[in-house]
Amino acid sequence: MAEPLPLSVVIVAKNEAHNLVRCLDSVRRWTADILVVLNDTTDASESVALGAGARVKHLPWQGYRDTKNAALALAKHNWILSLDADEEVSPALRADLQAFFARGDQTRFAAARFPRKVWFIDRWITHGDWYPDLSIRLFDRTRARWGGDQFVHEKIDCTGPIARLRGDLHHYSFPTLASHVAKINPFADLFVQQHKARGTKFSAATAILRPCWRFVRAYFIKLGFLDGYPGFYIAHATAFGAFVRYSRLYEEENRRAPSP
C-alpha cells in the first residue's frame, strides 16, 4: 500500500453523524492525519469519527472563519485538506491529490483549487451557479488561512501560487428540495448580520435587479438549462433567495411598533 499523503484532513462539524461516514470513508487509509473538530455536538458524531480512525477535538463556535482557523492549529501537518462533513473526495480528486504530492508540487505551490460538484434531486449539477464552484481546499497553513467575512462566505487567503486540479469534490449539501428551502432564512439571517456590521443600507434597485440578474446568469449565461428541471429550480431559487435576503434587510431597517 502506498505511503499516506503527508497532510491533515480537517473537518469542522456539528451533529453530522449521518454525513461523516461517507466523508471519512473517502479519505481513510491514504491520508496521514484525520481531525474532526466538533462544536456543541449532541449526536453520535464523535463515536463515528473515532470508529473511522480520526482524532476528535471540541471547540466552541466562533463563526465559520474563526472556528476553522482555530481548527488548523490542531492539525499534525502543515498541508491541510479542509472538508465539510457533507462532502466526499471523489476517486478522480484522490488521484489528483496523490499526483500533486508525487510530483513534489507542494514545494512549488502554496495551495490548490478544484471544482465542487453537487448532487441535487436526481443528478449531478454540472452547470449554472453551482458548478464548477472552484474552491481552495488544499493548502499549506503556513502560507494560507481562512479569511473573508466573519459571518458567512469564508474563503482561503493565500500567499503564493495556487495549483488547479481537475477532480471533483462531491457535495451532498441538500438531500431533499425541502432541505434547500429550509436554508433560505438562516442564510438571510447571516446576510443581515453581515450588512449591519458593514453599515451598508437597503437599496430598492439592488433588491429588484440583483435577483433578476442572478436568474439570467445562472440559467442562460452559465447554461443552467442543461441540467434540466433541477437547473431551472436552482436558478429560480437562487434568485428568490437573493430577493429574500435584501427584503429582510429592508425589514430590519424599517422595523417599528404598530401605530395605536
Secondary structure, 3 states (H helix, E strand, C coil): CCCCEEEEEEEEECCCHHHHHHHHHCCCCCEEEEEEEECCCCCCHHHHHHHCCCEEEECCCCCHHHHHHHHHCCCCCCEEEEECCCEEECHHHHHHHHHHHHCCHHHCCCEEEECEEEEECCEEECCHHHCCCCEEEEEECCCEEEEECCCCCEEEEECCCEEECCCCEEECCCCCHHHHHCCHHHHHHHHHHHHHHHCCCCCHHHHHHHHHHHHHHHHHHCCHHHHHHHHHHHHHHHHHHHHHHHHHHHHHHCCCCCCC
